[in-house]
Amino acid sequence: AYSGNDLGATYTPEATTFKLWSPSATAVKLNLYATGSNQEDGAAKIDTYDMTKGSNAVWEYTVPRDLKNVYYTYSVTNDGKTVETCDPYAKAVGVNGERAMVVNLNSTDPEGWDSDNKFTRVANQTDASVWEIHVKDFSIDKSSGVSDANRGKYLAFTENGTTLNGEGKVSTGVDYLKDLGINYVQINPFYDYGSVDETV
């Protein structure tokens, strides 16, 4: 077992350390890629490194340069068979989750993230009105009043003043949720899942 909290890619501008817990593996290689898939412009394999098995069955390798936004996989050998796989501890991934990405999460925060305090809390949980929304279904229909560019996308949640068929009478989108008195929204999906091919 391994009780550390540093599995996956630990990034700094000077170096990135990769750690994978794999007790049954007999060999692990780290593969670096320029893009999240072979179908993207500039796709290329950058390097491959042999990882070293340390204590507690943790395989490790440190690349002494800035790898921000570089993609990677592991080639894991077990029982004589080698399989290339995404890092199970990845913090970000490319197309269809096939390659992990080295990411500096501090650089992904939008402006004002640290001072955001608009989270609604209710005095009693019985006062919570929760609405579950699916990103695409929320605004994909033309009658939603959402702009063509944002229809069916995350950015639909940023539009105010949308109305049914754009007629200005019945609120849609986030305004509709406010009119209903919804104070908690669960947006799905915020994760990768196997039944959707992101290349189409």
Phi, psi and omega in degrees: 000158178225126185255005179289166180245026185242024177288153184096208181259123175255112190263139160220161178298336182275329184195155173235129178255129180253132178225134180226125175272114182209084186295333183268352182289145176257345175200146176221131175245144175260124179249129178252138182230152179282333184226171181280351176202167178282350182271357183267154177300137179081010181300130178193148172275127185272309184201162170226135182231142173280125179273156182252134178275122180252202180292155179060026176061031177263120176273139188217146171205139178244127176258116187275058174201172182283116180248019181307129178070014173274142180266155181208158173221172172243138169257109187253126178257127180215127182054039177079359180249133180252131180232132175270129187217158174287154178292121179293348180254017183298145176262344177206151182222164176268201184305128178058018177068021183279336177230139175279165178230138173286123186226141172260097186298335177296333182275354182264353181290131176291161180302133179086004183303317183292336183255007181291124179224031184269007181295125182279129174238146178252151181296322179231140180300334178292347177271356181285132175242105188257134179236127177262130184232141172259131188310307185291313184297332185301327188215009188292331183287141180301331182289352182294339182081359178282146181301152179305319184295328185254355184298127178080008184238169179303323183295346176300331181287350180266352184274132176250156175077015179284145180222161180303122181056018179067021185273352177079014184252306184251121181295146174229180177061216183296325178299322178297317179297320178297317179299327179284345183086020179291131178241358173221135178233128174256116182260126178238152347269146174246029185208165176276146172214155195290340186275359180241124176272112184285356180274350182251000000 
